[in-house]
Amino acid sequence: MMFPSNLYLAAFCSAWAVAFFSLPIWRIWCGRNGFLDDPGQRKIHAEPVPLAGGLTVLTALLLPLIVAVAILKFGWLGEASAAPLGHGFEQRAGQLLAIALGAIGMTVVGLLDDRIELRPASKFIAQLLIAGGVAAAGVRITLFVPLPLFSYVITILWLLTIVNAFNFMDNMNGLCGGLGAIGAAWFGGIAAYHGQYLVALLAFLTVGALMGFLPHNFPRARAFLGDSGSHLVGYLLAIMAILPHFHSEQHPQPLAVLLPLFILAVPLGDLAWVVMLRLRLGKPFYLGDTNHLSHRLVRLGLSKTTTVMLIWLLSVAIGSIAVLLLREF
């Protein structure tokens, strides 16, 4: 069943437009309800900045999806587009609902952390419950091991790791959102190439939402992504790595399951580095500091804007090399 690729463009454009034009509304709402990042230690801004990124990105994902479902339901889409979409929604309706609820849940956890600064244990338990719910809905990693318990454990660990890796990377304007857009673009391109159109649609929605947010956040920030945004971005990227069939009987490429590790190499590498460093220094691994890759590049003399663009480029380069190399196997 062929999928009309112009729907990928529609997904990107609709999410971009919703994000770009809804952010000013969420910015005002955050200001009135106290979702602000105040100036302080390790902060470079002189005035409170609204933490509107998470709500903006979530709106840009859900609104086009709701409109798409309405269009399908009322038969306003051509048969060539409606048939594969309807088939996909029908086959994976439960998983899609669980993924959407998980996205809302992660955003809410991040919002609470933005507003009242949750205790690390409380935040971890909330993340764990959401990850467990998604795994229970059937969105799971197998890694060729036919044991359900293994599948649950590795899926939950993967979700928690990627969510917190992107949470850690949200330390400079544009860094987390840009890396999220690059990662989603890689997953979207790979999924589209292999005809996995629901994964590709989710990925291009995410790319559009983040690209619509970035002009408000980089290089000068009129709004921050916040914990709500970094939780949501990390969750979406983790899900995009789980959903595609990188290896199948029809397309046997067992090494291709390593692709997500390369696509997400920058946030994963940064997470591993700072956690090991904090443990070696006897500090709690979850307490923020200025030892991330971005901070180290700034200390070498680069501007923050150049640093962020250099890390984006590094992420693109690692993803490109991985895709080219793994195509040979």
Secondary structure, DSSP 8 states (H G I E B T S, - for coil): ----THHHHHHHHHHHHHHHHHHHHHHHHHHHTT-EE---TT---SS-EE--HHHHHHHHHHHHHHHHHHHHHTT-S-HHHHHHHHHHHHHTHHHHHHHHHHHHHHHHHHHHHHHH---HHHHHHHHHHHHHHHHHTT----TT---HHHHHHHHHHHHHHHHHHHHHH-SSTTHHHHHHHHHHHHHHHHHHHTT-HHHHHHHHHHHHHHHHHGGGTSSS-SS--HHHHHHHHHHHHHHHHHSS-SS-SSS--GGGGGHHHHHTHHHHHHHHHHHHHHHHTT--TTS--S-SHHHHHHHTT--HHHHHHHHHHHHHHHHHHHHHHHTT-
